[in-house]
């Protein structure tokens, strides 16, 4: 007997983010100091992965013109969103939440994934970045971006934006997990 297997990677990533958030919330103060940064960094990478997977699956599942489909699938993450907006208009303002968070998520995720140097600059005893004429002040402050509150905001924005795009394409019912947070990443049948 054979079975058809479908993997919905977005639904594998989203609960991992949710568990990461819950795990950090339960950390003692000492554990949080030691591990919050690495947990949030992983969560940020998963947030963008979940959103991009959603966009790719939606592109493959809907009956759209092959040239548009190819263009979307080959585009980078933010361009995929832009192309979807052009294809099926939805409320999309990159300067306002939740889309502003998505743009920032992309930048922070790229910084983490394409990491170039560990020497990110000088910091004073009062936690202020110092411009010493050698190091530039970092684009991303790990003391801000790699915190639980930012991960919660990114996760929320990802969920909201994916639902906006699903609604614009009249497939909200296929993405009920974006409202219920009940995930089924593997379907065997």
C-alpha positions, 0 to 999 in steps of 0.5 A, a space after each residue: 500500500 502507498 500513501 501520499 505525503 504532504 509536508 507543510 513546512 510553515 506549520 512545522 516552523 510556526 509551532 516551534 516559534 510558539 514553543 520558543 516563546 513559551 520556553 523563554 517566558 519560563 526562563 529564570 532570570 539567570 537562564 534568560 541572561 544566558 540563553 534568550 539571545 540564542 533562542 530569539 535568534 533561532 525564532 527570528 530565522 524560523 519566523 521568516 522561514 515560515 512566512 516564505 514557505 507560506 508564500 511558496 506553498 500558496 504560489 504552488 497551490 493556486 491556479 495562477 499564470 506560469 510566468 507570474 508563478 515563476 517570478 514569485 517563486 524565484 524572487 527574494 522574500 520581500 519581493 515575493 510579498 510585493 509580487 503577491 500585492 501586485 497580483 492580488 491587492 491587499 492592505 500593504 504599507 511597508 511603513 506601518 505595522 505589521 508590514 514594518 515588522 516584516 521588513 525589519 524581520 527580513 533585515 535582522 534575519 539576513 544579518 543573522 544568516 549571512 553573519 560577517 563579523 563578530 566585532 560589532 563595535 564598542 559599547 559603554 558601561 551604560 550600554 550605549 554604542 560608541 563611535 570610535 572612528 574605526 567601527 561603525 555603530 551596528 545596524 542591529 542592536 542585539 540588546 534590542 532585536 534579540 529579545 523576547 518582546 521582538 520575537 513576539 512582535 515578529 511572530 504576531 506580525 507574520 501571522 497577521 500578514 499571512 492571514 491578510 494574504 490568504 484572505 486576499 486570495 480567498 483561501 482563508 479557510 485553507 489557512 485556518 491554522 493562522 487563526 487557531 494556532 493548531 498546526 498539522 505539518 504532515 498529512 498522510 493519506 
